[in-house]
Amino acid sequence: MVRELETLFQENNLIINSEKNNSMSFHSKQIRLPSRPQTTSKNMGIAYKFELRFLGIYITEKLKRDTQVQSLTSKMSQVSYC
């Protein structure tokens, strides 16, 4: 699948910044040892993340909201003390 995406980007003159790419697999909390496949792009390894921020929203591999709620709570407490 990664090769197909690379081909699509090349055909449309789009640039992939390999340093900014991240890999994540989603799973339920019942799975004790989830699969975390190695992903590469242009012979460079893509870093695996357990949580990341995408379009301003924190996403975890278990799709939990804890990190997002903590971030929003922190921001709201800063505003209320100003």
Secondary structure by P-SEA (a helix, b strand, c coil): caaaaaaaaaaaccccccccbbbbbbbccccccccccccccccbbbbbbcccccccccccccccaaaaaaaaaaaaaaaaac
